[in-house]
Amino acid sequence: MCNNALTKCFLTRLADFGTSTMGGTEARVAGGSTKGIAGFPNYPINMVTRLASGGFISLDTVGPLSGKTFTATWDRSGGTVPITLGTAR
């Protein structure tokens, strides 16, 4: 979320989305065959918030990949965090 001048921007609190199942997730890399996302190298993306006492705490729990399906479960909202936008490339 940003003001019109893009000088004050924030990552807002994570909405309570309950548990969501993502199914039928497929991809293809430049001329390769289409396959479920479990067939590709997977790198976790962790949604976290900084703790006032130091360190971080996770905002969600993501289940393991199973062929073309995985689940994500909301754990907590976290806080609003100010960010600085970089220049467009």
PyMOL Python script that loads the backbone (N, CA, C, O; Angstrom):
from pymol import cmd

cmd.read_pdbstr("""\
ATOM      1  N   MET A   1       0.847  -1.150   0.000  1.00  0.00           N
ATOM      2  CA  MET A   1       0.000   0.000   0.000  1.00  0.00           C
ATOM      3  C   MET A   1       0.904   1.227   0.000  1.00  0.00           C
ATOM      4  O   MET A   1       1.834   1.318   0.802  1.00  0.00           O
ATOM      5  N   CYS A   2       0.628   2.179  -0.909  1.00  0.00           N
ATOM      6  CA  CYS A   2       1.445   3.390  -1.020  1.00  0.00           C
ATOM      7  C   CYS A   2       0.558   4.624  -1.173  1.00  0.00           C
ATOM      8  O   CYS A   2      -0.601   4.528  -1.577  1.00  0.00           O
ATOM      9  N   ASN A   3       1.123   5.780  -0.842  1.00  0.00           N
ATOM     10  CA  ASN A   3       0.432   7.023  -1.157  1.00  0.00           C
ATOM     11  C   ASN A   3       0.581   7.285  -2.662  1.00  0.00           C
ATOM     12  O   ASN A   3       1.323   6.571  -3.336  1.00  0.00           O
ATOM     13  N   ASN A   4      -0.111   8.292  -3.194  1.00  0.00           N
ATOM     14  CA  ASN A   4      -0.084   8.564  -4.636  1.00  0.00           C
ATOM     15  C   ASN A   4       1.300   8.899  -5.157  1.00  0.00           C
ATOM     16  O   ASN A   4       1.613   8.602  -6.310  1.00  0.00           O
ATOM     17  N   ALA A   5       2.140   9.516  -4.323  1.00  0.00           N
ATOM     18  CA  ALA A   5       3.488   9.896  -4.749  1.00  0.00           C
ATOM     19  C   ALA A   5       4.487   8.744  -4.620  1.00  0.00           C
ATOM     20  O   ALA A   5       5.648   8.884  -5.002  1.00  0.00           O
ATOM     21  N   LEU A   6       4.041   7.614  -4.087  1.00  0.00           N
ATOM     22  CA  LEU A   6       4.884   6.432  -3.859  1.00  0.00           C
ATOM     23  C   LEU A   6       6.065   6.735  -2.932  1.00  0.00           C
ATOM     24  O   LEU A   6       7.120   6.110  -3.035  1.00  0.00           O
ATOM     25  N   THR A   7       5.878   7.700  -2.027  1.00  0.00           N
ATOM     26  CA  THR A   7       6.950   8.046  -1.089  1.00  0.00           C
ATOM     27  C   THR A   7       6.770   7.397   0.273  1.00  0.00           C
ATOM     28  O   THR A   7       7.722   7.307   1.048  1.00  0.00           O
ATOM     29  N   LYS A   8       5.561   6.946   0.572  1.00  0.00           N
ATOM     30  CA  LYS A   8       5.295   6.244   1.830  1.00  0.00           C
ATOM     31  C   LYS A   8       4.554   4.959   1.500  1.00  0.00           C
ATOM     32  O   LYS A   8       3.382   4.979   1.124  1.00  0.00           O
ATOM     33  N   CYS A   9       5.262   3.833   1.648  1.00  0.00           N
ATOM     34  CA  CYS A   9       4.691   2.532   1.303  1.00  0.00           C
ATOM     35  C   CYS A   9       4.799   1.580   2.491  1.00  0.00           C
ATOM     36  O   CYS A   9       5.693   1.707   3.328  1.00  0.00           O
ATOM     37  N   PHE A  10       3.877   0.627   2.550  1.00  0.00           N
ATOM     38  CA  PHE A  10       3.833  -0.323   3.661  1.00  0.00           C
ATOM     39  C   PHE A  10       3.403  -1.695   3.164  1.00  0.00           C
ATOM     40  O   PHE A  10       2.581  -1.801   2.253  1.00  0.00           O
ATOM     41  N   LEU A  11       3.952  -2.735   3.754  1.00  0.00           N
ATOM     42  CA  LEU A  11       3.395  -4.077   3.635  1.00  0.00           C
ATOM     43  C   LEU A  11       2.362  -4.161   4.742  1.00  0.00           C
ATOM     44  O   LEU A  11       2.681  -3.917   5.905  1.00  0.00           O
ATOM     45  N   THR A  12       1.139  -4.500   4.399  1.00  0.00           N
ATOM     46  CA  THR A  12       0.078  -4.515   5.395  1.00  0.00           C
ATOM     47  C   THR A  12      -0.057  -5.893   6.037  1.00  0.00           C
ATOM     48  O   THR A  12       0.551  -6.869   5.597  1.00  0.00           O
ATOM     49  N   ARG A  13      -0.859  -5.942   7.076  1.00  0.00           N
ATOM     50  CA  ARG A  13      -1.075  -7.188   7.807  1.00  0.00           C
ATOM     51  C   ARG A  13      -1.664  -8.262   6.890  1.00  0.00           C
ATOM     52  O   ARG A  13      -2.432  -7.958   5.977  1.00  0.00           O
ATOM     53  N   LEU A  14      -1.298  -9.516   7.143  1.00  0.00           N
ATOM     54  CA  LEU A  14      -1.783 -10.642   6.349  1.00  0.00           C
ATOM     55  C   LEU A  14      -3.218 -10.977   6.747  1.00  0.00           C
ATOM     56  O   LEU A  14      -3.500 -11.209   7.923  1.00  0.00           O
ATOM     57  N   ALA A  15      -4.125 -11.002   5.771  1.00  0.00           N
ATOM     58  CA  ALA A  15      -5.529 -11.333   6.029  1.00  0.00           C
ATOM     59  C   ALA A  15      -5.657 -12.795   6.445  1.00  0.00           C
ATOM     60  O   ALA A  15      -4.873 -13.642   6.018  1.00  0.00           O
ATOM     61  N   ASP A  16      -6.647 -13.081   7.278  1.00  0.00           N
ATOM     62  CA  ASP A  16      -6.917 -14.463   7.706  1.00  0.00           C
ATOM     63  C   ASP A  16      -7.597 -15.191   6.554  1.00  0.00           C
ATOM     64  O   ASP A  16      -8.802 -15.046   6.346  1.00  0.00           O
ATOM     65  N   PHE A  17      -6.825 -15.974   5.808  1.00  0.00           N
ATOM     66  CA  PHE A  17      -7.368 -16.710   4.662  1.00  0.00           C
ATOM     67  C   PHE A  17      -7.704 -18.153   5.010  1.00  0.00           C
ATOM     68  O   PHE A  17      -8.026 -18.945   4.125  1.00  0.00           O
ATOM     69  N   GLY A  18      -7.631 -18.506   6.312  1.00  0.00           N
ATOM     70  CA  GLY A  18      -7.947 -19.869   6.729  1.00  0.00           C
ATOM     71  C   GLY A  18      -6.943 -20.852   6.151  1.00  0.00           C
ATOM     72  O   GLY A  18      -5.734 -20.636   6.233  1.00  0.00           O
ATOM     73  N   THR A  19      -7.446 -21.931   5.568  1.00  0.00           N
ATOM     74  CA  THR A  19      -6.597 -22.896   4.874  1.00  0.00           C
ATOM     75  C   THR A  19      -7.002 -22.906   3.410  1.00  0.00           C
ATOM     76  O   THR A  19      -8.180 -23.057   3.084  1.00  0.00           O
ATOM     77  N   SER A  20      -6.036 -22.747   2.541  1.00  0.00           N
ATOM     78  CA  SER A  20      -6.289 -22.748   1.098  1.00  0.00           C
ATOM     79  C   SER A  20      -5.518 -23.888   0.462  1.00  0.00           C
ATOM     80  O   SER A  20      -4.346 -24.107   0.768  1.00  0.00           O
ATOM     81  N   THR A  21      -6.180 -24.607  -0.419  1.00  0.00           N
ATOM     82  CA  THR A  21      -5.529 -25.674  -1.171  1.00  0.00           C
ATOM     83  C   THR A  21      -5.339 -25.204  -2.599  1.00  0.00           C
ATOM     84  O   THR A  21      -6.295 -24.805  -3.265  1.00  0.00           O
ATOM     85  N   MET A  22      -4.104 -25.255  -3.064  1.00  0.00           N
ATOM     86  CA  MET A  22      -3.782 -24.899  -4.440  1.00  0.00           C
ATOM     87  C   MET A  22      -3.649 -26.206  -5.208  1.00  0.00           C
ATOM     88  O   MET A  22      -2.784 -27.021  -4.886  1.00  0.00           O
ATOM     89  N   GLY A  23      -4.477 -26.420  -6.204  1.00  0.00           N
ATOM     90  CA  GLY A  23      -4.457 -27.664  -6.949  1.00  0.00           C
ATOM     91  C   GLY A  23      -4.306 -27.427  -8.437  1.00  0.00           C
ATOM     92  O   GLY A  23      -4.615 -26.344  -8.933  1.00  0.00           O
ATOM     93  N   GLY A  24      -3.840 -28.418  -9.138  1.00  0.00           N
ATOM     94  CA  GLY A  24      -3.672 -28.324 -10.579  1.00  0.00           C
ATOM     95  C   GLY A  24      -2.554 -27.375 -10.983  1.00  0.00           C
ATOM     96  O   GLY A  24      -2.550 -26.850 -12.097  1.00  0.00           O
ATOM     97  N   THR A  25      -1.603 -27.154 -10.076  1.00  0.00           N
ATOM     98  CA  THR A  25      -0.517 -26.215 -10.352  1.00  0.00           C
ATOM     99  C   THR A  25       0.509 -26.879 -11.264  1.00  0.00           C
ATOM    100  O   THR A  25       1.142 -27.870 -10.897  1.00  0.00           O
ATOM    101  N   GLU A  26       0.659 -26.316 -12.451  1.00  0.00           N
ATOM    102  CA  GLU A  26       1.583 -26.845 -13.457  1.00  0.00           C
ATOM    103  C   GLU A  26       2.436 -25.722 -14.016  1.00  0.00           C
ATOM    104  O   GLU A  26       2.077 -24.547 -13.937  1.00  0.00           O
ATOM    105  N   ALA A  27       3.554 -26.098 -14.572  1.00  0.00           N
ATOM    106  CA  ALA A  27       4.437 -25.130 -15.217  1.00  0.00           C
ATOM    107  C   ALA A  27       5.229 -25.845 -16.310  1.00  0.00           C
ATOM    108  O   ALA A  27       5.295 -27.073 -16.365  1.00  0.00           O
ATOM    109  N   ARG A  28       5.826 -25.029 -17.177  1.00  0.00           N
ATOM    110  CA  ARG A  28       6.676 -25.546 -18.246  1.00  0.00           C
ATOM    111  C   ARG A  28       7.821 -24.566 -18.398  1.00  0.00           C
ATOM    112  O   ARG A  28       7.606 -23.354 -18.386  1.00  0.00           O
ATOM    113  N   VAL A  29       9.024 -25.070 -18.539  1.00  0.00           N
ATOM    114  CA  VAL A  29      10.199 -24.221 -18.714  1.00  0.00           C
ATOM    115  C   VAL A  29      10.635 -24.282 -20.170  1.00  0.00           C
ATOM    116  O   VAL A  29      10.911 -25.360 -20.695  1.00  0.00           O
ATOM    117  N   ALA A  30      10.697 -23.129 -20.819  1.00  0.00           N
ATOM    118  CA  ALA A  30      11.196 -22.928 -22.183  1.00  0.00           C
ATOM    119  C   ALA A  30      11.312 -24.191 -23.027  1.00  0.00           C
ATOM    120  O   ALA A  30      12.394 -24.765 -23.156  1.00  0.00           O
ATOM    121  N   GLY A  31      10.215 -24.611 -23.588  1.00  0.00           N
ATOM    122  CA  GLY A  31      10.231 -25.736 -24.511  1.00  0.00           C
ATOM    123  C   GLY A  31      10.169 -27.110 -23.864  1.00  0.00           C
ATOM    124  O   GLY A  31      10.078 -28.114 -24.571  1.00  0.00           O
ATOM    125  N   GLY A  32      10.214 -27.179 -22.556  1.00  0.00           N
ATOM    126  CA  GLY A  32      10.130 -28.459 -21.859  1.00  0.00           C
ATOM    127  C   GLY A  32       8.698 -28.945 -21.779  1.00  0.00           C
ATOM    128  O   GLY A  32       7.786 -28.302 -22.300  1.00  0.00           O
ATOM    129  N   SER A  33       8.503 -30.066 -21.135  1.00  0.00           N
ATOM    130  CA  SER A  33       7.157 -30.611 -20.991  1.00  0.00           C
ATOM    131  C   SER A  33       6.471 -30.014 -19.756  1.00  0.00           C
ATOM    132  O   SER A  33       7.132 -29.610 -18.799  1.00  0.00           O
ATOM    133  N   THR A  34       5.151 -29.965 -19.795  1.00  0.00           N
ATOM    134  CA  THR A  34       4.360 -29.470 -18.675  1.00  0.00           C
ATOM    135  C   THR A  34       4.327 -30.533 -17.589  1.00  0.00           C
ATOM    136  O   THR A  34       4.116 -31.714 -17.865  1.00  0.00           O
ATOM    137  N   LYS A  35       4.537 -30.097 -16.341  1.00  0.00           N
ATOM    138  CA  LYS A  35       4.480 -31.033 -15.217  1.00  0.00           C
ATOM    139  C   LYS A  35       4.021 -30.303 -13.968  1.00  0.00           C
ATOM    140  O   LYS A  35       4.036 -29.073 -13.910  1.00  0.00           O
ATOM    141  N   GLY A  36       3.612 -31.078 -12.967  1.00  0.00           N
ATOM    142  CA  GLY A  36       3.203 -30.506 -11.695  1.00  0.00           C
ATOM    143  C   GLY A  36       4.366 -29.805 -11.019  1.00  0.00           C
ATOM    144  O   GLY A  36       5.524 -30.143 -11.264  1.00  0.00           O
ATOM    145  N   ILE A  37       4.065 -28.823 -10.161  1.00  0.00           N
ATOM    146  CA  ILE A  37       5.143 -28.040  -9.558  1.00  0.00           C
ATOM    147  C   ILE A  37       6.082 -28.871  -8.689  1.00  0.00           C
ATOM    148  O   ILE A  37       7.212 -28.450  -8.441  1.00  0.00           O
ATOM    149  N   ALA A  38       5.651 -30.028  -8.224  1.00  0.00           N
ATOM    150  CA  ALA A  38       6.540 -30.879  -7.430  1.00  0.00           C
ATOM    151  C   ALA A  38       7.678 -31.429  -8.287  1.00  0.00           C
ATOM    152  O   ALA A  38       8.674 -31.913  -7.749  1.00  0.00           O
ATOM    153  N   GLY A  39       7.544 -31.361  -9.614  1.00  0.00           N
ATOM    154  CA  GLY A  39       8.580 -31.852 -10.516  1.00  0.00           C
ATOM    155  C   GLY A  39       9.700 -30.852 -10.764  1.00  0.00           C
ATOM    156  O   GLY A  39      10.619 -31.136 -11.532  1.00  0.00           O
ATOM    157  N   PHE A  40       9.640 -29.678 -10.123  1.00  0.00           N
ATOM    158  CA  PHE A  40      10.664 -28.648 -10.278  1.00  0.00           C
ATOM    159  C   PHE A  40      11.387 -28.438  -8.956  1.00  0.00           C
ATOM    160  O   PHE A  40      10.856 -28.796  -7.905  1.00  0.00           O
ATOM    161  N   PRO A  41      12.590 -27.865  -8.986  1.00  0.00           N
ATOM    162  CA  PRO A  41      13.235 -27.510  -7.720  1.00  0.00           C
ATOM    163  C   PRO A  41      12.343 -26.502  -6.987  1.00  0.00           C
ATOM    164  O   PRO A  41      11.867 -25.540  -7.590  1.00  0.00           O
ATOM    165  N   ASN A  42      12.122 -26.717  -5.719  1.00  0.00           N
ATOM    166  CA  ASN A  42      11.253 -25.840  -4.938  1.00  0.00           C
ATOM    167  C   ASN A  42      12.043 -25.139  -3.853  1.00  0.00           C
ATOM    168  O   ASN A  42      12.820 -25.757  -3.125  1.00  0.00           O
ATOM    169  N   TYR A  43      11.830 -23.841  -3.762  1.00  0.00           N
ATOM    170  CA  TYR A  43      12.492 -23.012  -2.754  1.00  0.00           C
ATOM    171  C   TYR A  43      11.402 -22.379  -1.898  1.00  0.00           C
ATOM    172  O   TYR A  43      10.525 -21.695  -2.425  1.00  0.00           O
ATOM    173  N   PRO A  44      11.444 -22.595  -0.598  1.00  0.00           N
ATOM    174  CA  PRO A  44      10.382 -22.053   0.256  1.00  0.00           C
ATOM    175  C   PRO A  44      10.398 -20.527   0.277  1.00  0.00           C
ATOM    176  O   PRO A  44      11.456 -19.897   0.275  1.00  0.00           O
ATOM    177  N   ILE A  45       9.221 -19.962   0.297  1.00  0.00           N
ATOM    178  CA  ILE A  45       9.042 -18.529   0.505  1.00  0.00           C
ATOM    179  C   ILE A  45       8.297 -18.407   1.822  1.00  0.00           C
ATOM    180  O   ILE A  45       7.135 -18.800   1.921  1.00  0.00           O
ATOM    181  N   ASN A  46       8.952 -17.871   2.819  1.00  0.00           N
ATOM    182  CA  ASN A  46       8.353 -17.783   4.141  1.00  0.00           C
ATOM    183  C   ASN A  46       7.788 -16.394   4.394  1.00  0.00           C
ATOM    184  O   ASN A  46       8.494 -15.395   4.258  1.00  0.00           O
ATOM    185  N   MET A  47       6.510 -16.334   4.763  1.00  0.00           N
ATOM    186  CA  MET A  47       5.906 -15.069   5.171  1.00  0.00           C
ATOM    187  C   MET A  47       6.178 -14.928   6.658  1.00  0.00           C
ATOM    188  O   MET A  47       5.717 -15.742   7.458  1.00  0.00           O
ATOM    189  N   VAL A  48       6.920 -13.905   7.028  1.00  0.00           N
ATOM    190  CA  VAL A  48       7.316 -13.726   8.423  1.00  0.00           C
ATOM    191  C   VAL A  48       7.085 -12.285   8.865  1.00  0.00           C
ATOM    192  O   VAL A  48       6.902 -11.386   8.044  1.00  0.00           O
ATOM    193  N   THR A  49       7.099 -12.088  10.174  1.00  0.00           N
ATOM    194  CA  THR A  49       7.079 -10.748  10.742  1.00  0.00           C
ATOM    195  C   THR A  49       8.166 -10.676  11.805  1.00  0.00           C
ATOM    196  O   THR A  49       8.488 -11.671  12.454  1.00  0.00           O
ATOM    197  N   ARG A  50       8.723  -9.488  11.972  1.00  0.00           N
ATOM    198  CA  ARG A  50       9.780  -9.280  12.954  1.00  0.00           C
ATOM    199  C   ARG A  50       9.155  -9.162  14.341  1.00  0.00           C
ATOM    200  O   ARG A  50       8.130  -8.504  14.517  1.00  0.00           O
ATOM    201  N   LEU A  51       9.782  -9.805  15.320  1.00  0.00           N
ATOM    202  CA  LEU A  51       9.344  -9.710  16.707  1.00  0.00           C
ATOM    203  C   LEU A  51      10.017  -8.521  17.386  1.00  0.00           C
ATOM    204  O   LEU A  51      11.173  -8.213  17.097  1.00  0.00           O
ATOM    205  N   ALA A  52       9.305  -7.858  18.279  1.00  0.00           N
ATOM    206  CA  ALA A  52       9.873  -6.716  19.012  1.00  0.00           C
ATOM    207  C   ALA A  52      11.098  -7.144  19.816  1.00  0.00           C
ATOM    208  O   ALA A  52      12.019  -6.351  20.010  1.00  0.00           O
ATOM    209  N   SER A  53      11.116  -8.381  20.280  1.00  0.00           N
ATOM    210  CA  SER A  53      12.232  -8.894  21.084  1.00  0.00           C
ATOM    211  C   SER A  53      13.403  -9.363  20.227  1.00  0.00           C
ATOM    212  O   SER A  53      14.418  -9.810  20.761  1.00  0.00           O
ATOM    213  N   GLY A  54      13.273  -9.265  18.893  1.00  0.00           N
ATOM    214  CA  GLY A  54      14.302  -9.741  17.978  1.00  0.00           C
ATOM    215  C   GLY A  54      13.856 -11.040  17.328  1.00  0.00           C
ATOM    216  O   GLY A  54      13.022 -11.759  17.879  1.00  0.00           O
ATOM    217  N   GLY A  55      14.394 -11.336  16.189  1.00  0.00           N
ATOM    218  CA  GLY A  55      14.027 -12.555  15.481  1.00  0.00           C
ATOM    219  C   GLY A  55      12.752 -12.382  14.673  1.00  0.00           C
ATOM    220  O   GLY A  55      12.242 -11.272  14.518  1.00  0.00           O
ATOM    221  N   PHE A  56      12.249 -13.495  14.163  1.00  0.00           N
ATOM    222  CA  PHE A  56      11.086 -13.491  13.289  1.00  0.00           C
ATOM    223  C   PHE A  56      10.145 -14.613  13.693  1.00  0.00           C
ATOM    224  O   PHE A  56      10.554 -15.573  14.346  1.00  0.00           O
ATOM    225  N   ILE A  57       8.879 -14.489  13.301  1.00  0.00           N
ATOM    226  CA  ILE A  57       7.902 -15.557  13.504  1.00  0.00           C
ATOM    227  C   ILE A  57       7.108 -15.728  12.210  1.00  0.00           C
ATOM    228  O   ILE A  57       6.784 -14.752  11.534  1.00  0.00           O
ATOM    229  N   SER A  58       6.805 -16.967  11.879  1.00  0.00           N
ATOM    230  CA  SER A  58       6.095 -17.284  10.638  1.00  0.00           C
ATOM    231  C   SER A  58       4.636 -16.859  10.725  1.00  0.00           C
ATOM    232  O   SER A  58       4.017 -16.952  11.784  1.00  0.00           O
ATOM    233  N   LEU A  59       4.087 -16.389   9.595  1.00  0.00           N
ATOM    234  CA  LEU A  59       2.688 -15.986   9.529  1.00  0.00           C
ATOM    235  C   LEU A  59       1.786 -17.071   8.962  1.00  0.00           C
ATOM    236  O   LEU A  59       0.564 -16.988   9.086  1.00  0.00           O
ATOM    237  N   ASP A  60       2.375 -18.091   8.338  1.00  0.00           N
ATOM    238  CA  ASP A  60       1.577 -19.168   7.772  1.00  0.00           C
ATOM    239  C   ASP A  60       2.346 -20.473   7.815  1.00  0.00           C
ATOM    240  O   ASP A  60       3.546 -20.503   8.087  1.00  0.00           O
ATOM    241  N   THR A  61       1.624 -21.555   7.538  1.00  0.00           N
ATOM    242  CA  THR A  61       2.230 -22.875   7.445  1.00  0.00           C
ATOM    243  C   THR A  61       1.888 -23.441   6.074  1.00  0.00           C
ATOM    244  O   THR A  61       0.716 -23.490   5.701  1.00  0.00           O
ATOM    245  N   VAL A  62       2.896 -23.869   5.323  1.00  0.00           N
ATOM    246  CA  VAL A  62       2.680 -24.437   3.993  1.00  0.00           C
ATOM    247  C   VAL A  62       2.980 -25.921   4.059  1.00  0.00           C
ATOM    248  O   VAL A  62       4.040 -26.338   4.525  1.00  0.00           O
ATOM    249  N   GLY A  63       2.026 -26.714   3.581  1.00  0.00           N
ATOM    250  CA  GLY A  63       2.190 -28.157   3.587  1.00  0.00           C
ATOM    251  C   GLY A  63       3.102 -28.620   2.461  1.00  0.00           C
ATOM    252  O   GLY A  63       3.472 -27.831   1.591  1.00  0.00           O
ATOM    253  N   PRO A  64       3.464 -29.901   2.476  1.00  0.00           N
ATOM    254  CA  PRO A  64       4.350 -30.427   1.432  1.00  0.00           C
ATOM    255  C   PRO A  64       3.650 -30.484   0.077  1.00  0.00           C
ATOM    256  O   PRO A  64       2.424 -30.563  -0.004  1.00  0.00           O
ATOM    257  N   LEU A  65       4.449 -30.441  -0.975  1.00  0.00           N
ATOM    258  CA  LEU A  65       3.926 -30.604  -2.323  1.00  0.00           C
ATOM    259  C   LEU A  65       3.537 -32.054  -2.541  1.00  0.00           C
ATOM    260  O   LEU A  65       4.230 -32.969  -2.097  1.00  0.00           O
ATOM    261  N   SER A  66       2.433 -32.253  -3.223  1.00  0.00           N
ATOM    262  CA  SER A  66       1.994 -33.588  -3.566  1.00  0.00           C
ATOM    263  C   SER A  66       1.529 -33.546  -5.015  1.00  0.00           C
ATOM    264  O   SER A  66       0.371 -33.233  -5.292  1.00  0.00           O
ATOM    265  N   GLY A  67       2.434 -33.864  -5.938  1.00  0.00           N
ATOM    266  CA  GLY A  67       2.104 -33.793  -7.366  1.00  0.00           C
ATOM    267  C   GLY A  67       1.839 -32.369  -7.804  1.00  0.00           C
ATOM    268  O   GLY A  67       2.776 -31.607  -8.042  1.00  0.00           O
ATOM    269  N   LYS A  68       0.562 -32.000  -7.915  1.00  0.00           N
ATOM    270  CA  LYS A  68       0.184 -30.659  -8.355  1.00  0.00           C
ATOM    271  C   LYS A  68      -0.552 -29.880  -7.264  1.00  0.00           C
ATOM    272  O   LYS A  68      -1.199 -28.875  -7.560  1.00  0.00           O
ATOM    273  N   THR A  69      -0.465 -30.323  -6.020  1.00  0.00           N
ATOM    274  CA  THR A  69      -1.272 -29.738  -4.948  1.00  0.00           C
ATOM    275  C   THR A  69      -0.440 -29.427  -3.711  1.00  0.00           C
ATOM    276  O   THR A  69       0.495 -30.155  -3.375  1.00  0.00           O
ATOM    277  N   PHE A  70      -0.796 -28.324  -3.032  1.00  0.00           N
ATOM    278  CA  PHE A  70      -0.255 -28.020  -1.710  1.00  0.00           C
ATOM    279  C   PHE A  70      -1.255 -27.142  -0.965  1.00  0.00           C
ATOM    280  O   PHE A  70      -2.141 -26.549  -1.581  1.00  0.00           O
ATOM    281  N   THR A  71      -1.117 -27.058   0.348  1.00  0.00           N
ATOM    282  CA  THR A  71      -1.997 -26.225   1.152  1.00  0.00           C
ATOM    283  C   THR A  71      -1.186 -25.163   1.887  1.00  0.00           C
ATOM    284  O   THR A  71      -0.008 -25.351   2.189  1.00  0.00           O
ATOM    285  N   ALA A  72      -1.844 -24.050   2.164  1.00  0.00           N
ATOM    286  CA  ALA A  72      -1.273 -22.986   2.983  1.00  0.00           C
ATOM    287  C   ALA A  72      -2.307 -22.645   4.048  1.00  0.00           C
ATOM    288  O   ALA A  72      -3.492 -22.511   3.741  1.00  0.00           O
ATOM    289  N   THR A  73      -1.869 -22.504   5.301  1.00  0.00           N
ATOM    290  CA  THR A  73      -2.765 -22.197   6.414  1.00  0.00           C
ATOM    291  C   THR A  73      -2.303 -20.931   7.114  1.00  0.00           C
ATOM    292  O   THR A  73      -1.138 -20.811   7.494  1.00  0.00           O
ATOM    293  N   TRP A  74      -3.225 -19.986   7.284  1.00  0.00           N
ATOM    294  CA  TRP A  74      -2.948 -18.740   7.994  1.00  0.00           C
ATOM    295  C   TRP A  74      -2.722 -19.049   9.471  1.00  0.00           C
ATOM    296  O   TRP A  74      -3.489 -19.798  10.076  1.00  0.00           O
ATOM    297  N   ASP A  75      -1.661 -18.467  10.058  1.00  0.00           N
ATOM    298  CA  ASP A  75      -1.382 -18.641  11.485  1.00  0.00           C
ATOM    299  C   ASP A  75      -1.605 -17.353  12.267  1.00  0.00           C
ATOM    300  O   ASP A  75      -2.152 -17.382  13.369  1.00  0.00           O
ATOM    301  N   ARG A  76      -1.180 -16.215  11.700  1.00  0.00           N
ATOM    302  CA  ARG A  76      -1.304 -14.922  12.390  1.00  0.00           C
ATOM    303  C   ARG A  76      -1.158 -13.803  11.379  1.00  0.00           C
ATOM    304  O   ARG A  76      -0.672 -14.022  10.269  1.00  0.00           O
ATOM    305  N   SER A  77      -1.576 -12.604  11.758  1.00  0.00           N
ATOM    306  CA  SER A  77      -1.576 -11.464  10.837  1.00  0.00           C
ATOM    307  C   SER A  77      -0.243 -10.757  10.702  1.00  0.00           C
ATOM    308  O   SER A  77       0.075 -10.249   9.626  1.00  0.00           O
ATOM    309  N   GLY A  78       0.549 -10.711  11.768  1.00  0.00           N
ATOM    310  CA  GLY A  78       1.775  -9.930  11.720  1.00  0.00           C
ATOM    311  C   GLY A  78       1.459  -8.458  11.853  1.00  0.00           C
ATOM    312  O   GLY A  78       0.371  -8.092  12.297  1.00  0.00           O
ATOM    313  N   GLY A  79       2.399  -7.611  11.473  1.00  0.00           N
ATOM    314  CA  GLY A  79       2.216  -6.175  11.609  1.00  0.00           C
ATOM    315  C   GLY A  79       2.375  -5.459  10.286  1.00  0.00           C
ATOM    316  O   GLY A  79       2.747  -6.061   9.279  1.00  0.00           O
ATOM    317  N   THR A  80       2.091  -4.160  10.297  1.00  0.00           N
ATOM    318  CA  THR A  80       2.311  -3.315   9.134  1.00  0.00           C
ATOM    319  C   THR A  80       3.763  -2.860   9.151  1.00  0.00           C
ATOM    320  O   THR A  80       4.262  -2.397  10.177  1.00  0.00           O
ATOM    321  N   VAL A  81       4.448  -2.993   8.004  1.00  0.00           N
ATOM    322  CA  VAL A  81       5.879  -2.716   7.931  1.00  0.00           C
ATOM    323  C   VAL A  81       6.159  -1.679   6.852  1.00  0.00           C
ATOM    324  O   VAL A  81       5.752  -1.869   5.706  1.00  0.00           O
ATOM    325  N   PRO A  82       6.856  -0.569   7.192  1.00  0.00           N
ATOM    326  CA  PRO A  82       7.209   0.409   6.155  1.00  0.00           C
ATOM    327  C   PRO A  82       8.273  -0.163   5.212  1.00  0.00           C
ATOM    328  O   PRO A  82       9.177  -0.875   5.649  1.00  0.00           O
ATOM    329  N   ILE A  83       8.161   0.151   3.919  1.00  0.00           N
ATOM    330  CA  ILE A  83       9.151  -0.307   2.933  1.00  0.00           C
ATOM    331  C   ILE A  83       9.559   0.857   2.044  1.00  0.00           C
ATOM    332  O   ILE A  83       8.849   1.859   1.958  1.00  0.00           O
ATOM    333  N   THR A  84      10.694   0.725   1.388  1.00  0.00           N
ATOM    334  CA  THR A  84      11.177   1.717   0.426  1.00  0.00           C
ATOM    335  C   THR A  84      11.183   1.074  -0.948  1.00  0.00           C
ATOM    336  O   THR A  84      11.748  -0.003  -1.136  1.00  0.00           O
ATOM    337  N   LEU A  85      10.557   1.735  -1.903  1.00  0.00           N
ATOM    338  CA  LEU A  85      10.534   1.201  -3.265  1.00  0.00           C
ATOM    339  C   LEU A  85      11.821   1.564  -3.982  1.00  0.00           C
ATOM    340  O   LEU A  85      12.362   2.654  -3.794  1.00  0.00           O
ATOM    341  N   GLY A  86      12.314   0.632  -4.818  1.00  0.00           N
ATOM    342  CA  GLY A  86      13.500   0.895  -5.624  1.00  0.00           C
ATOM    343  C   GLY A  86      13.104   1.505  -6.956  1.00  0.00           C
ATOM    344  O   GLY A  86      11.918   1.672  -7.241  1.00  0.00           O
ATOM    345  N   THR A  87      14.081   1.832  -7.760  1.00  0.00           N
ATOM    346  CA  THR A  87      13.813   2.390  -9.084  1.00  0.00           C
ATOM    347  C   THR A  87      13.408   1.285 -10.045  1.00  0.00           C
ATOM    348  O   THR A  87      13.832   0.138  -9.903  1.00  0.00           O
ATOM    349  N   ALA A  88      12.595   1.634 -11.010  1.00  0.00           N
ATOM    350  CA  ALA A  88      12.161   0.662 -12.027  1.00  0.00           C
ATOM    351  C   ALA A  88      13.331   0.300 -12.918  1.00  0.00           C
ATOM    352  O   ALA A  88      14.189   1.139 -13.190  1.00  0.00           O
ATOM    353  N   ARG A  89      13.373  -0.940 -13.377  1.00  0.00           N
ATOM    354  CA  ARG A  89      14.450  -1.387 -14.260  1.00  0.00           C
ATOM    355  C   ARG A  89      13.904  -1.789 -15.584  1.00  0.00           C
ATOM    356  O   ARG A  89      14.660  -2.196 -16.466  1.00  0.00           O
TER     357      ARG A  89
END
""", "prot")
cmd.dss("prot")
cmd.show_as("cartoon", "prot")
cmd.util.cbc("prot")
cmd.orient("prot")
